[in-house]
Amino acid sequence: MITNEQYQRLMSEYEKTGKIVVSAMKADVHPQTADKYITAAQPPAALQAKHTWRTRPDPGGRDLGADRGRSSGVGPGAGEA
């Protein structure tokens, strides 16, 4: 992902030159990334996908998911079936 400043510079240079590689160099962006943003004609925030999964367990809360009622596998009787 590129910054908004890089995006503005990229689009400005592309309007002047019409060349992706030159515009990418001046905006300090990889040419493939520049092509992606020029083709989409949308700022970086509009192209960023929002993720819905958790990246780590909640440090302040309990796991209230599907494992409710199951043993954690630690402590007395953990190996019993």
Long-range contacts (C-beta under 8 A, 24 or more apart in sequence): 1-44, 1-47, 1-48, 2-27, 2-29, 2-33, 2-37, 2-44, 3-44, 4-43, 4-44, 4-45, 7-37, 7-43, 7-44, 10-34, 10-37, 10-38, 11-37, 11-38, 14-38
